[in-house]
Amino acid sequence: MGKRQVKSESALKEIRLPEEGELFGRVLKMLGGENVLIKCTDNVTRRGRIRGKLKRRVWIRDNDIVIIAPWDFNEAEKGDIVWRFTLPQVEWLKENGHIPKDF
């Protein structure tokens, strides 16, 4: 297995930051199907669901940094994954203080 790399500089410019009601999270465990266990920046562990649009385009693995949008009615337990960051993007987020260095 090779390292994940950004093939062009233009991919680094497409960094998406969390909007209102969204959080950063780290994938702890793949639960099977479209479900994953995510530790969010607010120290809550949620069960995330990979949206169909994202599921067809991006592979999500353990320890990936993602953006999760908690559900309105079950906010503390579940949410949708809306974005996954590449390794260079995670380094950029840590350098600019968007996520903690030990996250």
C-alpha positions as CSV (number, residue, x, y, z in Angstrom):
1,M,0.0,0.0,0.0
2,G,1.4,3.4,-1.0
3,K,1.1,6.7,0.8
4,R,-1.9,8.9,-0.1
5,Q,-0.6,11.9,-2.0
6,V,-2.0,15.0,-3.6
7,K,-1.2,14.8,-7.3
8,S,-1.5,18.5,-8.0
9,E,-1.3,21.8,-6.1
10,S,-4.8,22.7,-7.2
11,A,-6.2,19.9,-5.0
12,L,-4.7,21.7,-2.0
13,K,-6.6,24.9,-2.8
14,E,-9.9,23.0,-2.5
15,I,-9.8,22.8,1.3
16,R,-13.3,23.0,2.8
17,L,-13.7,24.3,6.3
18,P,-16.7,23.4,8.5
19,E,-19.7,25.6,8.2
20,E,-22.4,26.4,10.8
21,G,-23.4,23.2,12.6
22,E,-20.5,21.1,11.2
23,L,-17.5,19.6,13.1
24,F,-14.1,18.1,12.5
25,G,-13.8,14.4,13.3
26,R,-11.3,11.5,13.2
27,V,-12.5,8.1,12.0
28,L,-12.0,5.6,14.8
29,K,-13.4,2.4,13.2
30,M,-15.2,1.3,10.1
31,L,-18.5,-0.4,11.2
32,G,-19.4,-1.8,7.8
33,G,-21.6,-0.7,5.0
34,E,-21.8,3.1,5.1
35,N,-21.3,3.5,8.8
36,V,-18.2,4.6,10.7
37,L,-17.4,5.5,14.3
38,I,-16.1,9.1,14.6
39,K,-14.5,11.0,17.5
40,C,-15.5,14.7,17.0
41,T,-13.7,17.8,18.2
42,D,-16.4,18.4,20.8
43,N,-15.2,15.1,22.5
44,V,-18.4,13.2,21.5
45,T,-18.2,9.9,19.7
46,R,-20.8,9.7,16.9
47,R,-21.8,7.1,14.4
48,G,-21.3,8.7,11.0
49,R,-22.9,7.8,7.7
50,I,-21.1,8.2,4.5
51,R,-23.4,10.1,2.1
52,G,-24.0,8.4,-1.2
53,K,-22.5,11.2,-3.2
54,L,-19.3,11.0,-1.2
55,K,-19.3,7.2,-1.0
56,R,-19.0,6.8,-4.8
57,R,-16.1,9.3,-5.1
58,V,-13.8,8.9,-2.0
59,W,-12.4,6.1,0.1
60,I,-12.6,6.7,3.8
61,R,-10.3,4.7,6.1
62,D,-9.4,4.6,9.8
63,N,-7.7,7.7,11.2
64,D,-8.9,10.0,8.3
65,I,-9.9,13.5,9.3
66,V,-13.4,14.3,8.1
67,I,-16.1,17.0,8.4
68,I,-19.3,15.6,10.0
69,A,-22.7,17.3,10.1
70,P,-24.7,16.1,13.2
71,W,-28.3,15.2,12.6
72,D,-30.9,17.6,13.9
73,F,-33.0,15.1,15.8
74,N,-30.2,12.8,17.1
75,E,-27.4,15.3,17.4
76,A,-25.3,13.5,20.1
77,E,-25.3,10.1,18.4
78,K,-25.3,10.3,14.6
79,G,-24.2,12.5,11.7
80,D,-23.4,12.6,8.0
81,I,-19.8,12.7,6.7
82,V,-19.7,15.5,4.2
83,W,-15.9,15.8,3.4
84,R,-12.6,13.9,3.8
85,F,-9.2,15.6,4.0
86,T,-6.0,14.3,2.3
87,L,-2.8,14.0,4.4
88,P,-1.3,17.3,3.0
89,Q,-4.6,19.1,3.8
90,V,-4.5,17.7,7.4
91,E,-1.0,19.1,7.8
92,W,-2.2,22.5,6.5
93,L,-5.1,22.5,8.9
94,K,-2.8,21.7,11.8
95,E,-0.2,24.4,10.8
96,N,-2.9,27.1,10.6
97,G,-4.6,26.1,13.9
98,H,-7.9,24.8,12.5
99,I,-7.5,21.5,14.4
100,P,-5.3,20.7,17.4
101,K,-1.8,19.2,16.6
102,D,-2.6,16.1,18.7
103,F,-6.0,15.4,17.1
